[in-house]
Amino acid sequence: MATLREIRRRISGVKNTQKITKAMKMVAAAKLRRAQDSVIAARPYARKMKELLQHLASVVDVTAHPLFARRATGTTALIVVTSDRGLCGAFNSNIVKSATAYVIDHRRDLTDVKIIAIGKKGHDYFLKNNFTVVNRYIGVFANLNFPFAQTVIAEVVRGFQNGEYDRVDVVYNEFKSIIQQRVITEQLLPIPPIDSSAAAAGSQTDYIYEPSSAEIITSLVPKHLNFQMWRILLESNASEQGARMTAMDNATTNANDLIRDLQLSYNKARQASITKELLEIVSGAEALKISE
């Protein structure tokens, strides 16, 4: 059985850990508010830009545009968005599992998959397990900005146009709520086929485009890709903060339970020690009476 000193030391250690988890929960909550506001503000713009592109593509022949060109898939670039730090529950493991399953499925179809890792956790895992990692971006979420999204898109567009990649997909966590994130695999390039139902709904209104529909599509496609990547980064950032806040809240609650159990063990051990001392005193007194 543990001594009173050992139990006191464990209680002190758990209380110190609890202070850390509580502080991390509060920091994550503060960051989550800003991240959540940013992603909620970005979604309508991204959705409307996608709807406009769908409407334009329904009235203009886009097959000649290089970023709409569909090819026989031989090499795929997979952008994997994870976090740089841990202590956020299953946030990173869910992404890694989904990306690993993606790679295995595509290799079964004789498709080579090259990883572009955003976040240290994903990069470390794929490098350790001998996946093909062609580029990495670490530390971007500490100062997340729109130019970084443009950098990533410029890289994959250049690779797609040069024939290095025949397809570009991205795996990330979509923010649903503080306690819920959903792993999404989304196609970036070639730009996915137009949704027929959305195109039909949009075709009810006849717009006049200046200078022309084709020129607007050429100008709109880079903006669309850049902003979709920006939205994905915002979704991942908000999901990470929500997952970390939930994980630290659970850790704080578990620490409370552990402290209560340790305090109970401490009280039992202390009571047993006092009882033992009383028995020794009584036994000694009785021995003295007998000797007299």
Secondary structure, DSSP 8 states (H G I E B T S, - for coil): ---HHHHHHHHHHHHHHHHHHHHHHHHHHHHHHHHHHHHHHHHHHHHHHHHHHHHHHHHS--TTSTTT-----SEEEEEEE--SS--STTHHHHHHHHHHHHHHHHHHTT-EEEEEEESHHHHHHHHHTT--EEEEE-S-GGG--HHHHHHHHHHHHHHHHTTS-SEEEEEEEEEEETTEEEEEEEEEES-----HHHHHHHTTS----SS-HHHHHHHHHHHHHHHHHHHHHHHHHHHHHHHHHHHHHHHHHHHHHHHHHHHHHHHHHHHHHHHHHHHHHHHHHHHHHHH-
